[in-house]
């Protein structure tokens, strides 16, 4: 089961809101909106995606990783490594 199962409705709601922001960006470009206005909305969309990603990461650390550490063994190290790689991808993005 996914670590975010309890917050699944919230995650879907956030992603739908982001999807709406992207559609708004498409509309702005199609309608030749002012460049700075488009860039402002791109920044807002990026911030929303980052917020969603951080919430997911927190759920993963508090759920999946913590559970694996409690169980111990190779699975614990694998989950920590997996989380570290995910954090690295988020930092580079």
N, C-alpha and C positions, 0 to 999 in steps of 0.2 A: 504494500500500500504506500502511496506517496506521503511524504512527510507533511505536506500542506493540506491533507484531506479535510481537516476540520475547518480550514479557511478557504476551501475551494470556491465557494460562491463569491467571496470577496475578491479572490484572484481573478476569476472570470469577469467580474464587474470592472475591475481595474483595467484588464486587457481590452475590454469592449470600449472603455473610455479612451484608451490610447488609440484603438482602431479608429474611433471617431475623430481624434486629433489628426491622424494621418489622412483621413478622408478630407478633413478641412484644409490640410496643407495642399492636397491635390487640387481642390477647388480654388484655393488662393492662387496657385500657379496657373491654372487654366484661365483664371480671370485676370491675370497679369497684376496681381497685388504688388504693392511696394516691397522691394527686396528686404528691407529691414524688418517689415512686418512678417514676412515669410521666415526670416532667420530667427526672429523672436519665437515664433511658433515651433520651429525645429528645436530650439533650445528647450522649450517647455515639454515637447514630446520626449526628447532625450532624458530630461529630468524625471519624467513619469516612468520611463522604461528602467532607469537606474533605480528608482525607488521600488519598483516591482521586483527587480533582480535582488536588491538587498533584502527585501522582505522574504523572498524565496530562500536566499542564502541563510538567513537567520533561522528559518524553519528547518532547513537541512541540518544546520549545526546543532540546534536544540533537540531535534528528533533523531534523524538517521545516524549522525555522527556520535551523539551522546549514547545512543543505544548500542552502537558497535563498540564503543570504548568500554561500556559496562560489561559487555560480553567478553571483551579482550581478544587476544590472539591476532592472527594475520588480518582478519576482517577489520579490526580497529585501525591498524596502520593503513590499510587500503582506503578506508573511508576518510581518514585524515588527509592522506595524499590526494585523494579525489577532490576534497574540499579546497585544499591548497591550490590545485590546478584551476579549479573554478574561480577562485579569488583572483588568481593571476590573469585569467581571461577577462574578468570584469575590470581589472585595473588597466589593462591594455586597451580596452574598448573605449 
